[in-house]
Each structure stands twice: as C-alpha cells, then as structure tokens.
Amino acid sequence: MSVLVITGTGTDVGKTVVTAGIAALARAARRRVAVLKPAQTGVAPGAPGDLADVQRLAGEVTTMELRRFPDPLAPDTAARRVGMPPVRPSEVAAAATDLARTHDLVLVEGAGGLLVRFDPDGGTLADVAWALGAPVLVVAHAGLGTLNTAALTAEALRRRGIACDGVIVGAWPSAPDLAARCNLDDLPVVTQAPLLGVFPDGVGGLSAEEFAPVARRSLAPSLGGEFDVKEFTGAFPG
C-alpha cells in the first residue's frame, strides 16, 4: 500500500499546491493517483474546495472528501458548531485503505497542522498516519518562525513512531529575506529530515500545463521531480 500523508506546520502553508504537485508528477509517471481530504473546513456546500484545486492543477486524479464544514475552524470545532458527526481517524484510515486497493498512490491531505483535532476524543492526522503505517511529509512556511513549528511537528511524529519523509517549503517568496534563505539549511537540521522541495509562491493560480514543469523543478527526485537543494541554495551566496 502506497500512502503518503501530507501535513503542514499550520494553515496556509501550501499543502494543497504540494499535494497537487506530487499528484501531477505521479500521473506523468502513469501512476493511478487518489487524493483524500478527510475534512474540508471554511467552504460552503457546493463551492470548490482544496480538491477542486488539486484536480485543476494535477489533472484527472481520483478525489474523495469525507466531510465538509462551513466554518473556518479546526474540524472538531467546526463539526460541533453545526451538529455534524466528526471525522474519526479510523474512518480516514479505512477510506485511504480502500483507495489504495485501486490506486498506485494515495495522498492524504490534512487540515491545518498535524495535531489539529478531528474529533472530541482528540483524534488527529497523526493517528491516521499511525493507523496506516504511512510516512508523513511536512509542508512549512519559508520565513521567520518556521523552524520552531517544523521542529515541533517532526518531534511529534518521532514520539509516535511515525516516519517523516521530509520537508517542503510550500510558498517561496520572490524576494526571500535572510531568515528564509537560512531556513533552507536549518529546516533539515531541526526536523532531522531532508528538504524535498521548494514551491514558488503564487503557483496555485497556474493552469495545469503551466503547473507541471514548475512541480517538476520544485520537487526532489524521490517525489518524481528534479529539485536539487544544493543548486537552489547556491543561488543565495552568503
């Protein structure tokens, strides 16, 4: 079973763009890809959510959304406010397992960070990864403050016996400051995991044809791309 769980160091870090990039490269390699979104929050019924962005950027991939809540809150809180049943980690793991029977790669994109609560019992995306025995990819901010949140996320994974495949910067600024440039060297150190890519900010607005080569340049060979961290960091001397 090939399942990869994608989390972030927080909200709005670029998880959906990274998910779409991995899906796009897997499709280009003729792999059957499914993307599972356990909980979509802050989006009205019938409105396009994260999975619509994945399909727009990556092309024809199977998508599954287990629950949608209108308020932009943690899934547990959002479910409670509207009286809907929460998403349980066991439900997510079962859905991912079913998708894996007919797909070569299943990507599970979380909501917010790793330990955001799905249900009143404290179930999280970490519980989903543990139940599946799946590795986790961490999407991080580029700038100041990201080292702490990335280190905490990686530590939480290690304490639970969950493999961290690596870290990806989800939105690299066009004019990176000193903190962002230094973070490229420091993120692998504090997470004890490799830097597996850097996506330029704003690429979520591209077409699928424009997005595909960007994804290839932005993701490491282990994810089907051509990203070379030494070449990238070499563009910022000093």
Kinemage of the C-alpha trace (Angstrom):
@kinemage 1
@onewidth
@group {chain A} dominant
@subgroup {mainchain}
@vectorlist {calphas} color= white
{ca met a 1} P 0.000 0.000 0.000
{ca ser a 2} L 1.493 3.336 -1.100
{ca val a 3} L 0.014 6.092 1.056
{ca leu a 4} L 1.638 9.432 1.825
{ca val a 5} L 0.184 11.771 4.442
{ca ile a 6} L 0.725 15.491 3.875
{ca thr a 7} L 0.554 17.884 6.810
{ca gly a 8} L 1.643 21.439 7.441
{ca thr a 9} L 3.261 23.448 10.169
{ca gly a 10} L -0.006 25.413 10.238
{ca thr a 11} L -2.639 26.841 7.919
{ca asp a 12} L -1.979 28.477 4.537
{ca val a 13} L 1.480 26.962 4.126
{ca gly a 14} L 0.876 25.479 0.658
{ca lys a 15} L -0.272 21.925 1.427
{ca thr a 16} L -2.720 21.817 -1.477
{ca val a 17} L -0.165 23.065 -4.011
{ca val a 18} L 2.360 20.489 -2.776
{ca thr a 19} L -0.283 17.744 -2.913
{ca ala a 20} L -1.174 18.768 -6.460
{ca gly a 21} L 2.483 18.793 -7.458
{ca ile a 22} L 3.119 15.279 -6.172
{ca ala a 23} L -0.074 14.082 -7.845
{ca ala a 24} L 0.852 15.717 -11.152
{ca leu a 25} L 4.286 14.072 -11.280
{ca ala a 26} L 2.866 10.699 -10.283
{ca arg a 27} L 0.292 10.965 -13.074
{ca ala a 28} L 3.048 11.846 -15.529
{ca ala a 29} L 4.731 8.598 -14.493
{ca arg a 30} L 1.468 6.795 -15.356
{ca arg a 31} L 0.613 6.019 -11.751
{ca arg a 32} L -3.014 5.866 -10.642
{ca val a 33} L -3.399 8.631 -8.070
{ca ala a 34} L -6.063 9.359 -5.462
{ca val a 35} L -6.209 12.356 -3.139
{ca leu a 36} L -8.160 12.070 0.112
{ca lys a 37} L -9.243 15.154 2.074
{ca pro a 38} L -10.625 13.987 5.427
{ca ala a 39} L -12.101 17.355 6.394
{ca gln a 40} L -12.637 20.490 4.343
{ca thr a 41} L -13.412 23.478 6.530
{ca gly a 42} L -14.385 27.044 5.737
{ca val a 43} L -16.006 26.171 2.396
{ca ala a 44} L -19.743 26.275 1.718
{ca pro a 45} L -21.572 23.226 0.336
{ca gly a 46} L -21.217 23.086 -3.434
{ca ala a 47} L -18.329 25.570 -3.545
{ca pro a 48} L -14.953 24.425 -4.902
{ca gly a 49} L -12.578 23.317 -2.160
{ca asp a 50} L -8.991 22.085 -1.992
{ca leu a 51} L -9.724 19.005 -4.072
{ca ala a 52} L -11.016 21.156 -6.923
{ca asp a 53} L -7.666 22.964 -6.896
{ca val a 54} L -5.825 19.634 -6.949
{ca gln a 55} L -7.800 18.458 -9.984
{ca arg a 56} L -7.339 21.783 -11.761
{ca leu a 57} L -3.570 21.694 -11.252
{ca ala a 58} L -2.828 17.959 -11.455
{ca gly a 59} L -5.424 16.761 -13.951
{ca glu a 60} L -7.570 13.677 -13.696
{ca val a 61} L -6.961 12.196 -10.278
{ca thr a 62} L -9.477 10.456 -8.052
{ca thr a 63} L -10.577 12.672 -5.177
{ca met a 64} L -12.541 11.956 -2.012
{ca glu a 65} L -13.734 14.397 0.639
{ca leu a 66} L -15.136 12.763 3.762
{ca arg a 67} L -16.697 15.758 5.465
{ca arg a 68} L -17.235 19.448 4.767
{ca phe a 69} L -17.862 22.087 7.410
{ca pro a 70} L -18.753 25.714 6.604
{ca asp a 71} L -16.843 27.429 9.417
{ca pro a 72} L -13.081 28.038 9.001
{ca leu a 73} L -12.191 26.225 12.223
{ca ala a 74} L -10.498 23.056 13.401
{ca pro a 75} L -12.550 20.075 12.136
{ca asp a 76} L -13.701 19.027 15.619
{ca thr a 77} L -14.900 22.537 16.470
{ca ala a 78} L -16.429 23.080 13.034
{ca ala a 79} L -18.384 19.807 13.275
{ca arg a 80} L -19.638 20.587 16.769
{ca arg a 81} L -20.874 24.043 15.788
{ca val a 82} L -23.158 22.709 13.045
{ca gly a 83} L -24.154 19.463 14.749
{ca met a 84} L -22.477 17.212 12.202
{ca pro a 85} L -20.674 13.966 13.039
{ca pro a 86} L -16.920 14.451 13.363
{ca val a 87} L -14.318 12.782 11.206
{ca arg a 88} L -12.734 9.841 13.019
{ca pro a 89} L -9.138 8.749 12.278
{ca ser a 90} L -10.382 5.169 11.819
{ca glu a 91} L -12.781 6.400 9.119
{ca val a 92} L -9.968 8.212 7.322
{ca ala a 93} L -7.646 5.211 7.505
{ca ala a 94} L -10.375 2.924 6.155
{ca ala a 95} L -11.056 5.274 3.236
{ca ala a 96} L -7.347 5.502 2.393
{ca thr a 97} L -7.013 1.729 2.526
{ca asp a 98} L -9.969 1.303 0.157
{ca leu a 99} L -8.479 3.808 -2.294
{ca ala a 100} L -5.110 2.061 -2.136
{ca arg a 101} L -6.686 -1.132 -3.471
{ca thr a 102} L -7.295 0.512 -6.837
{ca his a 103} L -4.604 3.201 -6.964
{ca asp a 104} L -0.820 3.217 -7.014
{ca leu a 105} L -0.531 6.270 -4.786
{ca val a 106} L -2.918 7.738 -2.219
{ca leu a 107} L -2.225 11.227 -0.875
{ca val a 108} L -3.975 12.196 2.359
{ca glu a 109} L -4.036 15.978 2.820
{ca gly a 110} L -4.710 17.180 6.334
{ca ala a 111} L -6.374 20.344 7.593
{ca gly a 112} L -4.051 22.790 9.319
{ca gly a 113} L -1.272 21.170 11.324
{ca leu a 114} L -0.510 17.642 12.439
{ca leu a 115} L -2.271 17.748 15.809
{ca val a 116} L -5.408 19.665 14.851
{ca arg a 117} L -8.305 17.774 16.420
{ca phe a 118} L -10.636 15.814 14.166
{ca asp a 119} L -12.998 14.599 16.880
{ca pro a 120} L -13.921 15.090 20.556
{ca asp a 121} L -11.607 12.236 21.584
{ca gly a 122} L -8.588 14.117 20.310
{ca gly a 123} L -8.060 12.129 17.120
{ca thr a 124} L -5.626 13.793 14.714
{ca leu a 125} L -3.908 13.316 11.375
{ca ala a 126} L -1.034 11.741 13.304
{ca asp a 127} L -3.423 8.969 14.365
{ca val a 128} L -4.364 8.454 10.725
{ca ala a 129} L -0.715 8.094 9.693
{ca trp a 130} L -0.009 5.718 12.564
{ca ala a 131} L -3.027 3.542 11.735
{ca leu a 132} L -1.943 3.332 8.091
{ca gly a 133} L 1.755 2.892 8.841
{ca ala a 134} L 2.249 5.726 6.359
{ca pro a 135} L 5.056 8.294 6.261
{ca val a 136} L 4.311 11.990 6.623
{ca leu a 137} L 5.529 14.884 4.514
{ca val a 138} L 5.675 18.258 6.294
{ca val a 139} L 4.922 21.468 4.392
{ca ala a 140} L 6.466 24.518 6.052
{ca his a 141} L 6.470 28.298 5.823
{ca ala a 142} L 9.550 29.890 4.307
{ca gly a 143} L 10.297 32.647 6.785
{ca leu a 144} L 10.898 33.555 10.397
{ca gly a 145} L 9.229 31.271 12.947
{ca thr a 146} L 9.075 28.184 10.785
{ca leu a 147} L 11.982 26.409 12.485
{ca asn a 148} L 10.065 26.087 15.740
{ca thr a 149} L 6.829 24.819 14.207
{ca ala a 150} L 8.672 22.449 11.893
{ca ala a 151} L 10.761 21.063 14.757
{ca leu a 152} L 7.667 20.560 16.922
{ca thr a 153} L 5.879 18.739 14.099
{ca ala a 154} L 8.841 16.450 13.455
{ca glu a 155} L 9.248 15.752 17.177
{ca ala a 156} L 5.565 14.831 17.472
{ca leu a 157} L 5.992 12.370 14.613
{ca arg a 158} L 9.090 10.767 16.139
{ca arg a 159} L 7.401 10.380 19.539
{ca arg a 160} L 4.585 8.482 17.838
{ca gly a 161} L 6.906 6.272 15.802
{ca ile a 162} L 5.826 7.827 12.504
{ca ala a 163} L 8.345 8.351 9.708
{ca cys a 164} L 8.868 11.897 8.453
{ca asp a 165} L 9.733 11.614 4.763
{ca gly a 166} L 10.918 15.196 4.514
{ca val a 167} L 10.058 18.881 4.486
{ca ile a 168} L 8.866 21.074 1.625
{ca val a 169} L 8.623 24.852 1.608
{ca gly a 170} L 5.158 25.494 0.233
{ca ala a 171} L 5.407 29.137 -0.834
{ca trp a 172} L 8.843 30.573 -1.529
{ca pro a 173} L 8.803 34.410 -1.828
{ca ser a 174} L 10.107 36.149 -4.933
{ca ala a 175} L 12.435 38.218 -2.732
{ca pro a 176} L 13.469 35.941 0.149
{ca asp a 177} L 14.890 37.607 3.233
{ca leu a 178} L 17.827 36.419 5.316
{ca ala a 179} L 15.643 34.223 7.563
{ca ala a 180} L 14.108 32.403 4.597
{ca arg a 181} L 17.491 31.776 2.996
{ca cys a 182} L 18.983 30.468 6.243
{ca asn a 183} L 15.948 28.245 6.822
{ca leu a 184} L 16.810 26.203 3.747
{ca asp a 185} L 19.898 24.980 5.603
{ca asp a 186} L 18.293 24.822 9.043
{ca leu a 187} L 14.992 23.055 8.314
{ca pro a 188} L 16.652 19.665 7.655
{ca val a 189} L 18.683 20.064 10.842
{ca val a 190} L 15.788 20.843 13.185
{ca thr a 191} L 13.458 18.246 11.648
{ca gln a 192} L 16.086 15.553 11.081
{ca ala a 193} L 14.531 15.066 7.648
{ca pro a 194} L 15.611 16.106 4.149
{ca leu a 195} L 14.424 19.199 2.318
{ca leu a 196} L 12.466 17.680 -0.568
{ca gly a 197} L 11.382 20.768 -2.420
{ca val a 198} L 10.576 24.447 -2.621
{ca phe a 199} L 7.487 25.762 -4.438
{ca pro a 200} L 7.383 29.371 -5.663
{ca asp a 201} L 4.670 31.489 -4.099
{ca gly a 202} L 1.585 32.014 -6.251
{ca val a 203} L 1.799 28.910 -8.444
{ca gly a 204} L -1.659 27.782 -7.333
{ca gly a 205} L -3.107 30.152 -9.913
{ca leu a 206} L -1.393 28.486 -12.868
{ca ser a 207} L -3.027 26.234 -15.425
{ca ala a 208} L -2.273 22.503 -15.385
{ca glu a 209} L 0.050 22.930 -18.382
{ca glu a 210} L 1.975 25.720 -16.660
{ca phe a 211} L 1.997 23.981 -13.288
{ca ala a 212} L 3.508 20.651 -14.410
{ca pro a 213} L 7.036 21.956 -15.194
{ca val a 214} L 7.023 24.051 -12.019
{ca ala a 215} L 6.162 20.974 -9.975
{ca arg a 216} L 8.984 19.053 -11.627
{ca arg a 217} L 11.503 21.770 -10.778
{ca ser a 218} L 10.125 22.153 -7.253
{ca leu a 219} L 10.106 18.538 -6.047
{ca ala a 220} L 13.010 16.203 -5.306
{ca pro a 221} L 13.739 13.080 -7.389
{ca ser a 222} L 12.247 10.868 -4.659
{ca leu a 223} L 8.920 12.530 -5.480
{ca gly a 224} L 9.404 12.377 -9.238
{ca gly a 225} L 10.974 15.805 -9.710
{ca glu a 226} L 14.329 17.422 -10.400
{ca phe a 227} L 14.805 19.687 -7.381
{ca asp a 228} L 18.445 19.963 -6.301
{ca val a 229} L 18.772 21.594 -2.899
{ca lys a 230} L 22.467 22.394 -3.440
{ca glu a 231} L 21.732 24.138 -6.710
{ca phe a 232} L 18.826 26.033 -5.153
{ca thr a 233} L 20.699 27.196 -2.072
{ca gly a 234} L 23.688 28.039 -4.272
{ca ala a 235} L 21.598 30.843 -5.767
{ca phe a 236} L 21.880 32.712 -2.438
{ca pro a 237} L 25.582 33.231 -1.687
{ca gly a 238} L 26.462 34.374 1.801
